[in-house]
Amino acid sequence: MLVSDRVQDILTRERTLLADLQAFLETQGAPPEAVDYARTATRSLDEVFLLVVVGEFNAGKSSFVNALLGASVLPEGVTPTTDRIYVLVHGEKPGAMEPTRDPFVSRLTYPLPSLEGVALVDTPGTNAIIRQHQALTEGFLPRADLVLFLTSADRPFTESERQFLSLAARWGRSVIMVVNKSDLLETQAQKAQVREFVEAGARGVLGLTPPVLLISARGEQRGGDPGFHALREVLKLRLSDTERTRLKLASPLGTAAEILSGEETRAHAARQTLGEDVAILRDLEGQRERHRETMLGELDGQLNRMGRLLSEFEVRADKFIDSKLTFRNLRGLINSRDIEDAFRREAVADLPDAIDRQFGTMIDRFVEANLHFWEDVQAFLIRRQPSNEVARTRFSYDRGALLEGIAGSARDHLETTTEHELGRQLSRDAEDALKGAVGGLAGGIGIGAGIGALIGASALDFTGGILAGLTLGSLGLFVLPNKRVQAQRGLRQKIATLRAALEQIVRREYEREQERADARLRDAISPYTRFTEQEQARLAGAEVRAAQLRATLEGLQTEVKALG
């Protein structure tokens, strides 16, 4: 490299840029290969100039290289003869093979003055049958300082060549188009047609028109080819000290531009993903509030149905009292056990079972709604897979771990919280509350059975009072009417107390379980909520830093371009 004070200054700033880019990639958790490309770009500034020959299998790359060097350095054949990358450098020992750190890259020396200061790289075919060969070629492309892109006159600029050339364009590589086997073209018109076709194709991919030279490697080896003479003149200009220095400085900047573009694309995708996640989390919170409101509305309807059961019982009890507490039934009132049994049979009837069923319906509905809500949470998590642009970044890994944590919490909740279990818990809590609200009940009985016991106690209260008033010394015309009013008043008080207690208990238990469900949801999503906030802040800072790197990069590219 021709190092003047100006070049040295650019070189120093370029090293700083590449070091800053590498540090930026590492802090952003970019894919490992992106960091490796940045590291390789830095090393390339200290390496020999790389002139890389690429093209399809059977385009005649090896014979082209041998003709260019004027010596049989590489094997030639009709099958893929290059199964690795050969790096040819000037050396005293002809054909000496030196291994490199990469097992698929061999260093080959040959005493050729034309190789001084330049490494000529022969690569496998871009359309080789062995896909690993193509991967080798594509992986070596970011290290190239100048690309000789070889196509064949009998099938110029194929689709695979177009795709490979677009890859070279992405990395910002300088390209010379070489059309081999031009001896197959019989007229100048045919040659002009092929040249125009390749120029148009390359211009469409690269956005500019590279040099296009028609050559015949076979003709050169057999005595000389005018096309080769023109190619050598082009290479003489491209490999002059000034131009070689410019290309050597430009290549790492092209690599940096591609890497930075990739990181900017990933950051944009991450910001978009986070924005969508935040919106869905807000929607999830809104659904939770709507779910709560809906369930409270349903609860009112369920309580009204329970209230109707108690009202129907009150009507039956009134009828029972009116029919039984009469002088006509004086004989029947003497036997308290019979009247208690009749009260339970005619007034209480199936009230305990009906209340048990109603309470069970409320619990089932509440549990079902909550489980469906958690299923919605899981569906949200399934939809929030990262896009391809962020699929292998640290952002994806961290986000994936948090989403899996929420999914695990949802799965655990759905697996461990069954309707039976939650129903049993609510029933137990309600029974405990009912004991405190309306008196002691036997442990281990259901809500309906507890209510039946309570109502039975009411029956004992008023039947005992009636019997106490039917002694011979206190018998009078107003005893039974008074007792009937007293019994009805006492029953209504008991029912009102029971109604209020049941509503208080059910509402409290609904609210308590809803709070538990809300807490589980908050606990599950709060780490991800914090993560989205932190990532949004990090990505905002990264956007600013990427813009700074981009400005420095473009400034250096302008200065390097001016060197030519």
Secondary structure in CASP SS format (residue, H / E / C, confidence):
PFRMAT SS
TARGET T0000
AUTHOR 0000-0000-0000
METHOD secondary structure of the structure
MODEL  1
M C 1.00
L C 1.00
V C 1.00
S C 1.00
D H 1.00
R H 1.00
V H 1.00
Q H 1.00
D H 1.00
I H 1.00
L H 1.00
T H 1.00
R H 1.00
E H 1.00
R H 1.00
T H 1.00
L H 1.00
L H 1.00
A H 1.00
D H 1.00
L H 1.00
Q H 1.00
A H 1.00
F H 1.00
L H 1.00
E H 1.00
T H 1.00
Q C 1.00
G C 1.00
A C 1.00
P C 1.00
P H 1.00
E H 1.00
A H 1.00
V H 1.00
D H 1.00
Y H 1.00
A H 1.00
R H 1.00
T H 1.00
A H 1.00
T H 1.00
R H 1.00
S H 1.00
L C 1.00
D C 1.00
E C 1.00
V C 1.00
F E 1.00
L E 1.00
L E 1.00
V E 1.00
V E 1.00
V E 1.00
G E 1.00
E C 1.00
F C 1.00
N C 1.00
A C 1.00
G C 1.00
K H 1.00
S H 1.00
S H 1.00
F H 1.00
V H 1.00
N H 1.00
A H 1.00
L H 1.00
L H 1.00
G C 1.00
A C 1.00
S C 1.00
V C 1.00
L C 1.00
P C 1.00
E C 1.00
G C 1.00
V C 1.00
T C 1.00
P C 1.00
T C 1.00
T C 1.00
D C 1.00
R C 1.00
I E 1.00
Y E 1.00
V E 1.00
L E 1.00
V E 1.00
H E 1.00
G C 1.00
E C 1.00
K C 1.00
P C 1.00
G C 1.00
A E 1.00
M E 1.00
E E 1.00
P E 1.00
T C 1.00
R C 1.00
D C 1.00
P C 1.00
F C 1.00
V E 1.00
S E 1.00
R E 1.00
L E 1.00
T E 1.00
Y E 1.00
P C 1.00
L C 1.00
P H 1.00
S H 1.00
L H 1.00
E C 1.00
G C 1.00
V E 1.00
A E 1.00
L E 1.00
V E 1.00
D E 1.00
T C 1.00
P C 1.00
G C 1.00
T C 1.00
N C 1.00
A C 1.00
I C 1.00
I C 1.00
R H 1.00
Q H 1.00
H H 1.00
Q H 1.00
A H 1.00
L H 1.00
T H 1.00
E H 1.00
G H 1.00
F H 1.00
L H 1.00
P H 1.00
R H 1.00
A C 1.00
D C 1.00
L E 1.00
V E 1.00
L E 1.00
F E 1.00
L E 1.00
T E 1.00
S E 1.00
A C 1.00
D C 1.00
R E 1.00
P C 1.00
F C 1.00
T C 1.00
E H 1.00
S H 1.00
E H 1.00
R H 1.00
Q H 1.00
F H 1.00
L H 1.00
S H 1.00
L H 1.00
A H 1.00
A H 1.00
R H 1.00
W C 1.00
G C 1.00
R C 1.00
S C 1.00
V E 1.00
I E 1.00
M E 1.00
V E 1.00
V E 1.00
N E 1.00
K C 1.00
S H 1.00
D H 1.00
L H 1.00
L C 1.00
E C 1.00
T C 1.00
Q H 1.00
A H 1.00
Q H 1.00
K H 1.00
A H 1.00
Q H 1.00
V H 1.00
R H 1.00
E H 1.00
F H 1.00
V H 1.00
E H 1.00
A H 1.00
G H 1.00
A H 1.00
R H 1.00
G H 1.00
V H 1.00
L H 1.00
G C 1.00
L C 1.00
T C 1.00
P C 1.00
P C 1.00
V E 1.00
L E 1.00
L E 1.00
I C 1.00
S C 1.00
A H 1.00
R H 1.00
G H 1.00
E H 1.00
Q H 1.00
R C 1.00
G C 1.00
G C 1.00
D C 1.00
P H 1.00
G H 1.00
F H 1.00
H H 1.00
A H 1.00
L H 1.00
R H 1.00
E H 1.00
V H 1.00
L H 1.00
K H 1.00
L H 1.00
R H 1.00
L C 1.00
S C 1.00
D H 1.00
T H 1.00
E H 1.00
R H 1.00
T H 1.00
R H 1.00
L H 1.00
K H 1.00
L H 1.00
A H 1.00
S H 1.00
P H 1.00
L H 1.00
G H 1.00
T H 1.00
A H 1.00
A H 1.00
E H 1.00
I H 1.00
L H 1.00
S H 1.00
G H 1.00
E H 1.00
E H 1.00
T H 1.00
R H 1.00
A H 1.00
H H 1.00
A H 1.00
A H 1.00
R H 1.00
Q H 1.00
T H 1.00
L H 1.00
G H 1.00
E H 1.00
D H 1.00
V H 1.00
A H 1.00
I H 1.00
L H 1.00
R H 1.00
D H 1.00
L H 1.00
E H 1.00
G H 1.00
Q H 1.00
R H 1.00
E H 1.00
R H 1.00
H H 1.00
R H 1.00
E H 1.00
T H 1.00
M H 1.00
L H 1.00
G H 1.00
E H 1.00
L H 1.00
D H 1.00
G H 1.00
Q H 1.00
L H 1.00
N H 1.00
R H 1.00
M H 1.00
G H 1.00
R H 1.00
L H 1.00
L H 1.00
S H 1.00
E H 1.00
F H 1.00
E H 1.00
V H 1.00
R H 1.00
A H 1.00
D H 1.00
K H 1.00
F H 1.00
I H 1.00
D H 1.00
S H 1.00
K H 1.00
L C 1.00
T C 1.00
F H 1.00
R H 1.00
N H 1.00
L H 1.00
R H 1.00
G H 1.00
L H 1.00
I H 1.00
N C 1.00
S H 1.00
R H 1.00
D H 1.00
I H 1.00
E H 1.00
D H 1.00
A H 1.00
F H 1.00
R H 1.00
R H 1.00
E H 1.00
A H 1.00
V H 1.00
A C 1.00
D C 1.00
L H 1.00
P H 1.00
D H 1.00
A H 1.00
I H 1.00
D H 1.00
R H 1.00
Q H 1.00
F H 1.00
G H 1.00
T H 1.00
M H 1.00
I H 1.00
D H 1.00
R H 1.00
F H 1.00
V H 1.00
E H 1.00
A H 1.00
N H 1.00
L H 1.00
H H 1.00
F H 1.00
W H 1.00
E H 1.00
D H 1.00
V H 1.00
Q H 1.00
A H 1.00
F H 1.00
L H 1.00
I H 1.00
R H 1.00
R C 1.00
Q C 1.00
P C 1.00
S C 1.00
N H 1.00
E H 1.00
V H 1.00
A C 1.00
R C 1.00
T C 1.00
R H 1.00
F H 1.00
S H 1.00
Y H 1.00
D H 1.00
R H 1.00
G H 1.00
A H 1.00
L H 1.00
L H 1.00
E H 1.00
G H 1.00
I H 1.00
A H 1.00
G H 1.00
S H 1.00
A H 1.00
R H 1.00
D H 1.00
H H 1.00
L H 1.00
E H 1.00
T H 1.00
T C 1.00
T C 1.00
E H 1.00
H H 1.00
E H 1.00
L H 1.00
G H 1.00
R H 1.00
Q H 1.00
L H 1.00
S H 1.00
R H 1.00
D H 1.00
A H 1.00
E H 1.00
D H 1.00
A H 1.00
L H 1.00
K H 1.00
G H 1.00
A H 1.00
V H 1.00
G C 1.00
G C 1.00
L C 1.00
A C 1.00
G C 1.00
G C 1.00
I C 1.00
G C 1.00
I H 1.00
G H 1.00
A H 1.00
G H 1.00
I H 1.00
G H 1.00
A H 1.00
L H 1.00
I H 1.00
G H 1.00
A H 1.00
S H 1.00
A H 1.00
L H 1.00
D H 1.00
F H 1.00
T H 1.00
G H 1.00
G H 1.00
I H 1.00
L H 1.00
A H 1.00
G H 1.00
L C 1.00
T C 1.00
L C 1.00
G C 1.00
S C 1.00
L C 1.00
G C 1.00
L C 1.00
F C 1.00
V H 1.00
L H 1.00
P H 1.00
N H 1.00
K H 1.00
R H 1.00
V H 1.00
Q H 1.00
A H 1.00
Q H 1.00
R H 1.00
G H 1.00
L H 1.00
R H 1.00
Q H 1.00
K H 1.00
I H 1.00
A H 1.00
T H 1.00
L H 1.00
R H 1.00
A H 1.00
A H 1.00
L H 1.00
E H 1.00
Q H 1.00
I H 1.00
V H 1.00
R H 1.00
R H 1.00
E H 1.00
Y H 1.00
E H 1.00
R H 1.00
E H 1.00
Q H 1.00
E H 1.00
R H 1.00
A H 1.00
D H 1.00
A H 1.00
R H 1.00
L H 1.00
R H 1.00
D H 1.00
A H 1.00
I H 1.00
S H 1.00
P H 1.00
Y H 1.00
T H 1.00
R H 1.00
F H 1.00
T H 1.00
E H 1.00
Q H 1.00
E H 1.00
Q H 1.00
A H 1.00
R H 1.00
L H 1.00
A H 1.00
G H 1.00
A H 1.00
E H 1.00
V H 1.00
R H 1.00
A H 1.00
A H 1.00
Q H 1.00
L H 1.00
R H 1.00
A H 1.00
T H 1.00
L H 1.00
E H 1.00
G H 1.00
L H 1.00
Q H 1.00
T H 1.00
E H 1.00
V H 1.00
K H 1.00
A H 1.00
L H 1.00
G C 1.00
END
